[in-house]
């Protein structure tokens, strides 16, 4: 028996007068997937999050989240299996970290016994009795992550979750996400730190002006974008013309000199032909470095595509 995807959106729109904040989004996120959602400020990411959480109603379209349409009593029950870390987290400064978690646990109907364990999981057990007003931005963010994990959710929405985290805390955060993914938890994450997402998400969607421009794995987006590879060849200046001549039969390859040799811009379809041609010049070439388009390259390339 096939189980439905944890998230299924069909032609979802949210309009504020003439402003189309979300404009006809189709999206499916599979169970146990770490799914990235990227876009410029105002692209519609946070609005889409709020609709999937049932915080705001769509203008039109169909949303099914956690196996339920996003409205009515059935979704109120399903929402107990959902965790959410908003981009702008507001906490009660006079409560301690442990009291904060207990407050949210009561709201969610989660066991209070989870609170101390979750504080330890996010590295805040030593600060659990301190008032939140003494917490740094990173500590507040970790506390917010802990509240999102209350009730052992099967679906997590994480909006800019690493804001304020130092490199060690960011590493620990993604380690927890790896554990959750292994347990079958589905996660949707937004971040403006594209390099951070590139090696970690299973798939991602690129949004602009309320629409999804492209969706897939990083490699699939590379294929969709048609952006070239960048190949750096280390070769003495006296031998560079011979290397360039060996590439003359490859249409679409752009070459430019740099202080240690040549930089080549190569269509992905010509990658193996390029390497074969360079192999014939192995006595002249001391090193070759190949760089795929980064997620940042893909983001700007897809946004500029008509």
N, C-alpha and C positions, 0 to 999 in steps of 0.2 A: 504494500500500500504506500503510495507516494504521499509524503507530508508536504504541506504548502511551505513556500519560502517564508522566513520570518518577516520579510518586508516585501511588499508588492504594491507598486504605485502605477496607476494608469491615468494618463492625461490630467495630472494634478495641476491645478491653477490656484493662485491667490492674487487677487487684484485689489488694489487700494485706489479706487477711482480710476484714473488713467494709468497708474503705475502698475505694471505687471511684475510683481515681486517674484512669483513663480509662474511659469508660463508653459504648461503642457509637458510636465515631466513624467516619463516612463522609467521605472527603475525596479530591479529585482535584486535582493541581497540574499545569499544562500546561508544555510545554517553553518555555524562555525567559521564564518568568513570574517576577516579583518578588512573592512571596506573603507576606503578613503574618499572624502568628498572635498574637493578643492575648488577655489574660485576667488576672484577679487572681492574686496569689500563691496557689499551690496549685490553680490551675484545671486543671492537667494538661499544660501546654505542654512542660515539660522532660521529663516522662515520655514524652510522645508522640515527642519528638525522639529519646530514647534507644532507643525501640522501632524507629523508622525507621532508626536507625543499626545496629541489631542488637546493641546493648549490653545490653539486657534483653529477655526474651521476653514476648510478649503472653499474657494469660490465655486469650484467644480472639480470633477474627477473622483476617482476611487482610490482609497488608501486601505490596505490591510496590513496590520502590524501585529506581531505575536499571534498570528492565526485568527485575528478578529478584525472586523471593520472598525475604523477609528471613530466610534460613537456608541453611545448607549451603555447599558449595564454590563454587557459582555466585555467591552473594552476596559471598563473600570476594573474588572477582575483581572484582565490580562495585564494591565499596567503594573500590577504588583510584581510581575516578572521582568520589569524593565528598570534599568538604572540610567540616570541622566546626570551628567556633569555640565552645567551651563558655562558659557564663555565668561560671563560676569557673575561670579559667585558672591552671594551676600550671606554673611554669617552673623550671629549674635556675639558681639565682642565680649560681653560679660560672662558668657558660658565658657567652660573649659572645653578642650577638645573632646573628652569623653562624654561630657554632658551634651555637647552638640550632636554626637552620634546617637546617643540615647534618645534625644528629642526627635531626630529624623526616623529612628527605628520605630518609635511609637506611632508616628504619622503613617509609616508604611506597613505597620503590622508585622515587623521583623523581630526576631528574638533579640532581647537586650544582651544576651550572652555573646552575640557576635561582635559587639562594639570594641571590646578590648583586643580581640584577635585581629580585627581590621586595622586598628591603630598600629599594632605591631607590623602588620603586613605592609603598611605604607611608610614605615619608619618613624612613627610618631609616639611610640609607647612611652618614651621618656618625657614627652611633653604633654601627655594626656591630661594631667591635672592643672596645667597652666591655662590662664584665660586666653581666648582666641585673640584678644587685642594685642597680645605679646608675640603673636605668630608673624613670621615673615610672609611675603607673597608666596614663596614656594611651599611653605608649611600649610598655608591656607588652601593651596591647590591640592596638596596631598590629602588634606582633611576632606575636601570636596570629593576627591576620588574615592575615599573610604566610604562616604555616604552613598555614592553611586553603587557601591558593591553590597550595600545592605540588602538582605533578603535573597542573596545568591541569584541575581538576575540572569536570565538566559539571553537577554538582549540589552546592549549597552550603547547609549548615545553619548559621545564625548566631544564637546565643542571646544576646540583649542585647549586640550587638557595639559599640555606641557608648558603653558605660559608661566614664567617665573621659576621654572625648575632648572637647577644646575645640571651639568652633564651626568653626574652620578645618579641624581634623582630621575633624570630622563631615562637612563639605562634601566634603572630598577622598575620604572613605570612600564616600559615595554616588555620587561621580563614577566611582569604580572599579566600583561595582555597575552603573552605567549602561553602562559599556563592556562588562562581562561579559554583561549582558542583550542588548546588540546582537549579541554573538557566539553567542547561543542558550543561555547558561548559565541553569539554573533555580536560583532561590534562595528559601529559606524563612527568614524573619527574625522574631524576637520582639523586642519593645521595650515598656517601660513609658512611653516618651516618645511618646505617641500623636500629638501634633502633628507630630512628625518623620516618622512613617509616612504621614500623611494624603495628602500630595501626591506620594508616591513609589511606593507599592505599586500593582500592577495589581489585585489582589484581596486579600481578607483574610478570616480566620475569627475569630469571637468565641467564646471558650471560657469556660465556667463550670461548676464542679463536675464536671469530666471530660467534659463534652459540648460539642458545637458548637451554639451558639445560632443563629448566622446566618453565611452565607458569601456573598461577592460583592464587587463594587467598592464604593467609598465611596458613589457615587450609588445603587447598588442597595440598600445597607444603609439609606440615607436613606428610600428608598421603603418598605422593609420595616418601618422603625421607626415611621412615621407621626408623627414629631416635626415640630412646626410651624417655619416660617420666622420669623425675627425681623426686622421692618422698623422702622427708626428714621426718623421723619419730623420734619424741622425746620420748625416753624411757630410764629408768634407766639401767645402764650397767648390773646389776644383772638379769634383765628381758629380755634383748636383745636376748639371745639364744632361749627363748620360742617364741618370735615374729618371729625370723628367721625360726624356725621349722614349724610355722603355714603357711609359704610361700613355703614350700618344694615341694608342688605338682604343683606349677606354673613354668612350664618350660620356660627358657629364662630370668628369673629375676636374676639380679646381685645385691648382697648386699655387702656393705662395712661399717665398723664402723666409726663413728665420735664422737667427744667429748660429744655430747648430745644424741646420739642414733645411728640410722642407716640411710644410704643413699641407696636408691633402684633405680636401673635402670630397667624400666619396659616397655616392648613392648606396644604400644598403644592399641593393640587388647585385652590386659589383664587388662586394666585399671579398669573396674568394678569388675572383679574377684579379683584383688589386694585389692581394697577398701573393698570388702566383707570379705576377709581373715583378713584384719587389724581390721575390726569392731569386730571380735571375740576376739580381744585382747584389747578392749577399756579400761579395767581397768588398763592395763600396760602402755598404750600410752597416753601422755599428749597433743600431738599436731601432726598434719600432714600437710605438705606443698607440693603442687603439682606444678611442673614447666614444662610447655610445652617447646619444643625446640624453641629457639629464632630465629629470622630471620637470625642472624649471624651464628647460628648453622646450619640452613638450607643451607645457602650459602656455607659454607665450606663442609658440608656433600654432597651436590649435586655436587660440583666441584670435590670431591674425588671419586665419583661413576664412575666405569669403563664404 
